[in-house]
């Protein structure tokens, strides 16, 4: 088969078309019209399906964007805070011990390597939760690790608190 240029291909197609009987040309024309209608219908139904999918996913994407913007603002706020030094951990121990006594807790607290080790046995979980919330709110500490074990007289606590940031 030899390669044809565009004018030759068009001439060949016109010749082929003219060689068809009128009934055959009508049948081929009808098939082409149905093919075009089918393609247009497929394109339309696909675009409608995509529009519905986007209508459903847009609110979720907007909510995720707002959440990410809030997170970015919180990161900026935290980065703007002065960095707390490792030696500050030891200075928090007396404050935390006093707060623990106010909550009715008997905890052993040790400041070491920029964090505070917390341990205790037979403690009230509710009182510990309130104390921990106060430590996070008032001193900017966060829980680095926490292990709670239920005992007959309360819970056994092993935790490590670190400065946020």
N, C-alpha and C positions, 0 to 999 in steps of 0.2 A: 504494500500500500504506500502510495507516495503522499508526501505532505502537500497540502493545498494552502494557498494564501486566502485571505478573507473574501475577496471578490469571487474567486473560483468556488469557494464553499457556499456562498450565498447563491450563486448561479446554479450550482448542483442541487441545493435545497429547493429552489423555485422549480427547477425542472422535475425533480422528484414529486413535488406537490402537484404540479400540473398533470403528471402521468396518472394520478389517482382518479378513480371514478368519483362522481359527485357525492354518491352515498358514502363512500369511504372517507372523503374529505370532511363530510358532515360528522361522521362518527369520530374521527380524529380530533376535530375542532371541539366537539362536545367533551371528549376525554380531557383535552387540555384545559377547557373551562372548569371542569370538575376538579382537576388537579390544582389549578390556581385557587379555586374556592377553598379546597381542603387545606392548602398551605396558609391562606389568609385566616381561616378559622383556627388552625393550630396556633398560629402566631398570636391571634387575639386571645384565645383561652390561656395560653402560656403567660401573656402579659397580665391578664386578670388574676391568675393564680399568684404571680409574683407580687402584684399590688396588694393582694390580701395578706400574703406572707409578710411583706414589709410593714403593712398597717399593724400587724400583730407584734412584730419585733421592734418597731420604732420606740414604743414606750419603755420597753425593757432596756434598750440601748441608751435612751435618755437617762433612765434611772441609774444605770451603770456609770454613765458619764458624770452625773451629779455626785455619785459616791466617790469616784476617782478624784473629782475636783475638791471635794471635802477632805479626802485623804491627803491630797497634795497641799492643801492649806494647813492641815494639821502638821504635816512634815515640815513645812516652812516655819510654822510657829515653834516646833520643837528644835529646829536647827538654829533659830534665833536666840534660844535660851542659852545662858552661859553653861559651858560644860562643867559638870560636877567632877571633882577629883576623887581619886580612890581613897584618900585619907578621910574624906567626909563620912564614909560608911561607919567608921569607929565612933564618930561624934553623934551618930543617930542612935546608937545602942541605948544610952540612958533615957532618951526621949521615948523610944519604943518600949523599953521596960516599964516606964511610968504608965504609958498608955495600956500596956498589957495588964498591969495591976488594976487600973480603972475598969477594965473589962472582965476582971475576975480570973485572969489567966496566969499561970505560972509557967513562963517560958524561959528557956536558956537562949540568950542572944550573944553572938560573937561576930565582931566586925573583922573581916579579913579579905585581903586581895580585892578591895573595891566592892565587896558585897557583904551582906549580913546573913549568917547562918542562924536559922531558927529551929529549935527543937523543944518538944514537950510531950508529956504523956498524961492521959486521963483528962484531956481538955474538952470544954464544950465547943462543939462545932459552930454553933450560932455565934458565940462570943468571939471565936477565932475569926469567923467571916467578917464580923463588924470591925474587929481590930485591923484586919488586913485591908479592908476598904478604907479605913482612916489613914493607914500608912501610905496607901496609894494616893489618896486625895491630898493629904496634908504635907507629905514629905516627897511626893513624886517618885516613890519606889514602885517597882513592878516585880511580879513573881517570875523568877528565872526558872526555878524548879519547885515542885510541891509534891509531897507524898503524904497522904492521909491514910491511916489504918484504923479501922473501928476496933475498939476494945470494950470490955465490959463497963468500964468507968468513963467512957468518952472516946476521944480519938487520940492517936499518937501522931504527932506532927513532925515532919522533917521538911524544911523549906529553905530556899535561898532567895533573898531579895536583892535586887540591884537597882541603881539609879536609872531612871528612864533616860533614853537618849543614846 
